Amino acid sequence: MGLQKCKECGNQVSDKAEKCPVCGAPVKKPVSAGKVILGVIAILVLAGVFSNPSKNTNTTTTSGKSPSMPMISIDSDTLFAEHEANEVRADEQYKGRQLQVIGYIDNIGKNIVDDMYVTLKTKKQIFSVQCFFDKSQTNTLASLRKGSFVTIAGRCNGKFGNVLLKDCVLR
């Protein structure tokens, strides 16, 4: 139990008290450092989850790969499995590279900031390969159906829960 000074009368008041026993002023509850740190982490995670990777204009990755390298063809299960097995190795091989990914559509939707995406099924029930499209692809995405087999080309942006592809087009 800690004591704090009442803002109104200056009396010492328990931090467990709802109000000052002398003047009746409400006592502010101190915020623990742990709660502040958890709040900051939650904000950063949400910002990463709902950010649009297609708006990133960086043309090279941290490993210095250029997107002008030849396109890699891969299926959604293999791409996800390689990221799960060793994310560092998968980033070295795929991040920043143009990929042509084949797979079955699991979902067609928009995130909280209205960015359009298609997720491709993987053997993991919760996670997938998530492909982001710009607004010019609205009609194309509107015509798709869950379960359809597709080929999607885009630039790999690494793994953040899902394996992310940006600047995608349907082939």
TAURJO-V209956 format. One record per pair of residues at least 24 apart in sequence whose ideal C-beta (glycine too) atoms are under 7 Angstrom apart, sorted by sequence separation. I is the first residue (numbers start at 0). GAP is how many residues later the second one is. D is the distance in Angstrom with one decimal. If there is no record, write none. Layout:
i->I gap->GAP d->D
i->I gap->GAP d->D
This chain:
i->71 gap->25 d->5.9
i->73 gap->25 d->6.1
i->75 gap->25 d->5.6
i->115 gap->25 d->5.5
i->74 gap->26 d->7.0
i->102 gap->26 d->6.7
i->117 gap->26 d->6.7
i->70 gap->27 d->4.4
i->71 gap->27 d->5.1
i->72 gap->27 d->4.6
i->73 gap->27 d->5.9
i->74 gap->27 d->5.1
i->75 gap->27 d->3.2
i->68 gap->28 d->5.9
i->70 gap->28 d->6.8
i->74 gap->28 d->5.8
i->100 gap->28 d->6.0
i->62 gap->29 d->5.6
i->66 gap->29 d->6.2
i->70 gap->29 d->5.3
i->66 gap->30 d->6.8
i->139 gap->30 d->5.4
i->64 gap->31 d->4.5
i->66 gap->31 d->5.7
i->62 gap->32 d->6.9
i->64 gap->32 d->6.0
i->129 gap->32 d->4.0
i->136 gap->32 d->6.9
i->107 gap->33 d->6.0
i->128 gap->33 d->6.5
i->131 gap->33 d->6.7
i->60 gap->34 d->4.8
i->117 gap->34 d->6.7
i->126 gap->34 d->5.8
i->127 gap->34 d->5.4
i->128 gap->34 d->4.7
i->129 gap->34 d->5.5
i->130 gap->34 d->4.5
i->131 gap->34 d->5.0
i->60 gap->35 d->3.1
i->126 gap->35 d->5.4
i->132 gap->35 d->5.0
i->59 gap->36 d->6.2
i->107 gap->36 d->5.3
i->128 gap->36 d->6.7
i->131 gap->36 d->6.0
i->130 gap->37 d->4.2
i->107 gap->38 d->6.7
i->104 gap->39 d->6.1
i->106 gap->39 d->6.7
i->105 gap->40 d->6.8
i->104 gap->41 d->5.3
i->79 gap->42 d->4.1
i->104 gap->42 d->6.2
i->103 gap->43 d->6.0
i->104 gap->43 d->5.0
i->118 gap->43 d->6.9
i->75 gap->44 d->3.8
i->79 gap->44 d->6.6
i->103 gap->44 d->7.0
i->75 gap->45 d->6.4
i->76 gap->45 d->5.3
i->103 gap->45 d->5.6
i->104 gap->45 d->6.0
i->75 gap->46 d->5.6
i->76 gap->46 d->5.7
i->79 gap->47 d->6.8
i->102 gap->47 d->7.0
i->79 gap->49 d->5.8
i->101 gap->49 d->5.0
i->78 gap->50 d->5.7
i->99 gap->51 d->6.1
i->100 gap->51 d->5.3
i->75 gap->53 d->4.4
i->99 gap->53 d->4.9
i->97 gap->55 d->6.6
i->98 gap->55 d->6.4
i->97 gap->57 d->5.7
i->98 gap->57 d->5.2
i->96 gap->58 d->6.9
i->95 gap->59 d->6.6
i->96 gap->59 d->5.6
i->95 gap->60 d->6.8
i->49 gap->61 d->5.5
i->51 gap->61 d->6.3
i->53 gap->61 d->6.9
i->94 gap->61 d->5.4
i->49 gap->62 d->4.7
i->93 gap->62 d->4.3
i->94 gap->62 d->6.9
i->49 gap->63 d->5.7
i->51 gap->63 d->4.3
i->94 gap->63 d->4.8
i->100 gap->64 d->6.7
i->98 gap->66 d->6.5
i->90 gap->67 d->5.4
i->99 gap->71 d->6.7
i->86 gap->72 d->5.6
i->82 gap->76 d->4.4
i->53 gap->78 d->4.4
i->52 gap->79 d->5.8
i->51 gap->80 d->6.3
i->53 gap->80 d->6.0
i->82 gap->80 d->5.2
i->70 gap->82 d->6.8
i->79 gap->83 d->5.4
i->78 gap->84 d->5.6
i->66 gap->88 d->5.8
i->52 gap->104 d->4.3
i->55 gap->110 d->6.7
i->48 gap->111 d->7.0
i->52 gap->111 d->5.1
i->47 gap->112 d->5.7
i->48 gap->112 d->7.0
i->53 gap->112 d->4.0
i->52 gap->113 d->4.1
i->53 gap->113 d->5.3
